[in-house]
Amino acid sequence: MQRIKIKVAYDGTGFCGWQLQPGLRTVQGVLELAVERITGIPVRVHGSGRTDSGVHALGQVVHFDVEDVRATVPWQKALNSLLPDDVTVLDAELVSSEFHSRYSAKRKTYTYNLWLENSFFLPWRRHYVWKCGPVDLASIDKAMQFFVGKHDFASFQNAGTPVSSTVREIYYFKRYPGQSGQEIVLEVCGSGFLKQMVRNMVGCLVNIGRGKAEPETVRSLLERKDRTAAPATAPAQGLFMAGVEYGESGCGGTDAGRNQFENCGINGEA
């Protein structure tokens, strides 16, 4: 058997998330159907992480195993000829059998798009931003830095996925201009993320940006380790899985916020 690694981008609007669910359209299910059409047998594909319904990806990493005779298939071209318009394979390569898209990951990067204008809204952006309205950017910039470092993120984990530890390390949290003058992009890179952790952090930042809490609130919420003390979860549609790194160098999503679509070779929406 040979292991194939692919990098995938998708528009999460029409999917019920990444993970297989009976009777529902999922990214994993669509990919497995395409791989099976090439191999002639069912093949399980493994993603670097799960995304919820409505969440998008610019750099989801996936691996699967195929028989030796299928190793030379031009996987990017073959899969893209079978996949629907809202999923595309950005690249494909043979990797060692020791590689695992999830367990070999060293760091992950996510971006989140915010729409800051109340007087109008571009309708074609509705699936890709949170229309949160005006926020104080200086307060958000200050609050983001309290997330950086190694902390217990129990206050920012939603229920549903048991984990052995809620401690994670955030390497950076940055703000970039968005695709239009009415948008900003928040980009966060870390060792890993708990269930809906990024959306919960963004929900907290917007709450602070609206003047409902002080930036220092982030520190107290981290210390409390109580999800019920933190603000509501941000909507799914503004979130993008931007990239996954497997080496020891810096985070792979450094410019993902500024160049979301240029970096992954996609024109228009992800």
CORNOR-V697909 format. One record per helix or strand of 3 or more residues. SS is the DSSP state (alpha for helix, beta for strand). FROM is the first residue (numbers start at 1). TO is the last residue. If there is no record, write none. Layout:
SS;FROM;TO
SS;FROM;TO
This chain:
beta;2;10
alpha;12;14
alpha;27;39
beta;56;66
alpha;68;70
alpha;75;80
beta;87;95
beta;107;115
alpha;123;125
alpha;137;144
beta;149;152
alpha;154;156
beta;167;177
beta;183;190
alpha;197;209
alpha;217;224
alpha;227;229
alpha;236;238
beta;239;245
